[in-house]
Structures are given as structure tokens and as C-alpha cells.
Amino acid sequence: MIQEQRINSAATETRFTPLKLTSQECLNLVIKLRIDFNQTQIIERVWGVKKDGSDAWNKAYAEYKDVIETLE
């Protein structure tokens, strides 16, 4: 029963990036990348979008902000 609840909660957990990372996985990746890259570079590399004001960029930027809010 507990395992079934874990599976159900995992299925409904918010995923980030085209890789469908969990919030924690994405946060871990961003923390590592912040050593060498700035915010724009991270979004471009991880989310695969260019900073051009498009809907895709705005969505990626919002996801990035959601992920890093725990760091600030």
C-alpha cells in the first residue's frame, strides 16, 4: 500500500526541463552548473531554449525560478 502511494505521488510530482527531472534532481543539476555558468547559460543548456522572450523561454525561466527559490 505504501509503495503504491509512492508510485502515485511520483506520477503527479511536478517535473522540470525536457528531461522531466524532479524538483530535487533539477536543483542538484543547477547547483553544479552555477559553478561555471550564469542563469541564462544554465537555462539555455538545461531547458534547451534561447533567451528571446518566447513562450518557451518564459516557461523555462519560470521553472528555473521555481527550482532555485529554495536556495535564496
RATASUL-V790057 format. One record per backbone hydrogen bond with DSSP energy under -0.5 kcal/mol. CO is the residue of the C=O (numbers start at 1). NH is the residue of the N-H. If there is no record, write none. Layout:
co | nh
CO | NH
CO | NH
This chain:
co | nh
1 | 5
2 | 6
3 | 7
4 | 8
5 | 9
6 | 10
7 | 11
8 | 12
9 | 13
16 | 21
17 | 20
21 | 16
22 | 26
23 | 27
24 | 28
25 | 29
26 | 30
27 | 31
28 | 32
29 | 33
30 | 34
32 | 35
33 | 36
33 | 37
38 | 42
39 | 43
40 | 44
41 | 45
42 | 46
43 | 47
43 | 48
43 | 49
44 | 48
50 | 52
54 | 58
55 | 59
56 | 60
57 | 61
58 | 62
59 | 63
60 | 64
61 | 65
62 | 66
63 | 67
64 | 68
65 | 69
67 | 70
68 | 71
68 | 72
